[in-house]
Amino acid sequence: MSRYDRGQPSIETPKAKLNASNLKEAMEIFRYVKPYKGHFIAGLVFISLSAGTTMAFPYLLKLMVDSVGKPTTVLNSILLTPGKVSLIMLGVLCIQLVFSYLRIYLSSYVGENAMADMRKDIYQRMIMMPMDFFAQRRVGELTTRISADVSQIQDMVSSSLAELLRGVLVMVIGVGFLFFLSSKLTLIMLSVLPIIIVVAIVFGRKIRKLSRNTQDMLADSGTIVTETLQGISNVKSFSNEWYELSRYKDSILKMVKQAIRTATAQGLFVGLLIFSLSSAVVFVVWYGTTLMATGELTVMSMTTFVLYSAFVGGTMAGFAQIFSSLQKSIGATQRVRELLKETTENVSLDNAPVDPAYKLDGVVDLKHIAFSYPSRPEITVLKDISIQAGKGQKIAIVGPSGAGKSTIVGLLLQFYSPDGGEILFDGREASTFPISELRKQMALVPQDVMLFGGTIFENIGYGKSNASQQEIEDAARKANAHDFIMGFPEGYQTIVGERGIKLSGGQRQRIAIARAILKDPVILLLDEATSSLDSESEFLVQEALAKLMEGRTSFVVAHRLSTIRNSDNIIVLEDGMVVESGTHAELVAEDGLYKNLNRLQVEIN
């Protein structure tokens, strides 16, 4: 395996077997169709009517030819001539046009609306998932659920089921007409069905496996694109465009080879199907000529029989594609259902202000906290951690990389629950607060600031959705961001680009600080907020952070010890344990880890 290989699982749209269990699970998705059941039922009716008018056409053609020179009587009273039959056929075609339009319109109406509801539910479910859910899944996998998988299900609701029903009706009506015309020929034609069923079973399994492998490889190539574009700065900084291109080319070539193998199997299957049907038609026509010679069958009846046989045979050939589509749709349904059954966080989905019953003063107490990440339960990250923070106090957390500093921030934000111990806010256990009530009163300024791809105004306003222009500008001034923002031609309407790529690190940090100032939190969490900045940017950011921390309980994770000297309490972590705590003056007076870290940074500077 290449040292660059990410080794991630693929994002495929699998085919599922059409068994009773899978079909039952797939039918549960039809709860999204229920609000539109009137349109759905009407669509089914027009599908039936469309199939009926389609199958009437060959019989009317027979009546037209039979009426030449000798008018035909139907219903014991109506005298038909070729002209009258032609008018009837034109009328049937007009009716069929209306039926076809209505069936397609109604199917699309139901499919589009039902799948829009499903997409909204999936998206709602995703954003309500706990952090551990996202830690174990890729972004590409999740976006596939809401795009490709739902689109596949939509094909089933809007198209595949309609085509299946129409095909069944065409077959039933067609076979009925065939028996009416000649039961002997019909039985001969139907004798080919066992052969077709055997061919379908044998090739269906093979094609399903090959198709899934093709989907796997296609998903792998899509993953490469996603990873490359998300990490484009790394690609370019390491001058690895050549590698990513070659990786993508190799993936595409593998997918093409697999797709050709799949197409070969499908081609052989279709070829055998056509051969079987054509052979049956040849035999039927030959036998039909013997019946014509004995007078049991007229020339026009034979011609009509062949036309109906073509309708029925074409429909049977189309079933292979319909069943393939249904298998994919059921596979997609299973994946979507898995997501919809996941346990979510109990977060609020409205923008209501904080409930006075859960209003915080800012007193935080971590008592004997132990924690391991759910994805790595064998590694204990925090061991018996106890930290106290009074209202408005500034608590600094320092220590070597991997000591568990950022994990404490995640626990305070309730991204995870501790395995042992308890977290208290104002003396109350964290679990007694609704998660959203806690998070509404906290603000995080991380090291790697993630900005959305919109404007600076929208990114600052993310801290308060109904903020005015003046409030956003005031927050930007306090964050030392207003001047650089106004230096852009578009000012606050400047587009920041994907993840804020158009802004410098210091500018992104100040936007994040302005966002936190606008939120006006009770508890402030700073996770390495200045570690990657130059001296000038750090000075401006530190000045902004000082304004932000005034009057708030603050937890500051820092590598640069010079930035936390004025903290009320400094917690020193090592190997997931608190090894020292105290003020800067107290800790440098002792011969411990903090003093050594401080001395090393002074020497480096």
ABEGO torsion letter per residue (X at the ends): XBAABAGBBBBBBBBBBBBAAAAAAAAAAAAAAAAAAAAAAAAAAAAAAAAAAAAAAAAAAAAAAAABGBBBBBGGABBBBAAAAAAAAAAAAAAAAAAAAAAAAAAAAAAAAAAAAAAAAAAAAAAABBAAAAAABBAAAAAAAABAAAAAAAAAAAAAAAAAAAAAAAAAAAAAAAAAABAAAAAAAAAAAAAAAAAAAAAAAAAAAAAAAAAAAAAAAAAAAAAAAAAAAAAAAAGAAAAAAAAAAAAAAAAAAAAAAAAAAAAAAAAAAAAAAAAAAAAAAAAAAAAAAAGABBAAAAAAAAAAAAAAAAAAAAAAAAAAAAAAAAAAAAAAAAAAABBBBBBBABABBBBAAABBAGBBBBBGBBBBBAABAABBABBGBBBBBBBGBBBBBBEBBGAGAAAAAAAAAGABBBABEBBBBGGBBAAABBAAAAAAABBBBBABBBBBABBAAAAAAAABAABBAAAAAAAAAAAGAAAAAAABAAEAABBAEBGGAABBAAAAAAAAAAAAAAAGBABBBBBGAAAABBAAAAAAAAAAAAAAABGBBBBBBBABAAAAAABABBBBBBGGBBABBEBAAAAAABBBAAAAAAAAAAAAX
